[in-house]
Each structure stands twice: as C-alpha cells, then as structure tokens.
Amino acid sequence: MVEFLSVTTVTGVRVGRLLPAVQAVREATRRMSCRDIFKQPANATS
C-alpha cells in the first residue's frame, strides 16, 4: 500500500512539472501559427 501511494505521489509530481512545459509549447505553437496567418496576405501582395 505504501509503495502504491509513493508511486502515485511521484507520478503526480512529474505530471505537475510537465504541464507548464506542455502549455508553454502549445502557446508558442499558437503564436507561430497566428504570425504565419498574418504573413500570408503580405506574401501574396508582394
């Protein structure tokens, strides 16, 4: 029982540390996507 609780705790800590990194990657991807969308009309007119 103690082993199960420790494994659960360690897993929870790891997931807690990974979530901000995953969210940062998603935000960066969204920003790049928005930037590319705004560049397309400029590329078409030049």
C-alpha positions in Angstrom: 0.0 0.0 0.0 2.8 2.4 0.9 4.5 1.6 -2.4 1.4 2.4 -4.4 1.0 5.7 -2.6 4.6 6.7 -3.2 4.3 5.7 -6.9 1.1 7.8 -7.2 2.8 10.7 -5.5 5.9 10.6 -7.7 3.7 10.3 -10.8 1.6 13.3 -9.7 4.7 15.4 -9.1 6.1 14.6 -12.5 2.8 15.4 -14.3 2.6 18.6 -12.3 6.0 19.6 -13.5 5.3 18.6 -17.1 2.0 20.5 -17.5 3.5 24.0 -17.6 6.0 22.9 -20.2 3.3 21.4 -22.4 1.2 24.6 -22.0 4.2 26.7 -23.0 4.8 24.6 -26.1 1.1 25.0 -27.1 1.2 28.7 -26.6 4.4 29.0 -28.7 2.8 26.9 -31.4 -0.3 29.1 -31.3 1.8 32.3 -31.6 3.7 31.0 -34.6 0.5 29.9 -36.2 -1.0 33.3 -35.8 2.1 35.0 -37.1 2.1 32.8 -40.2 -1.6 33.6 -40.8 -0.8 37.3 -40.8 2.2 36.9 -43.0 0.2 35.1 -45.8 -1.6 38.2 -47.1 1.6 40.2 -47.0 3.4 37.5 -49.1 0.5 37.4 -51.6 0.6 41.1 -52.2 4.4 41.4 -52.6 
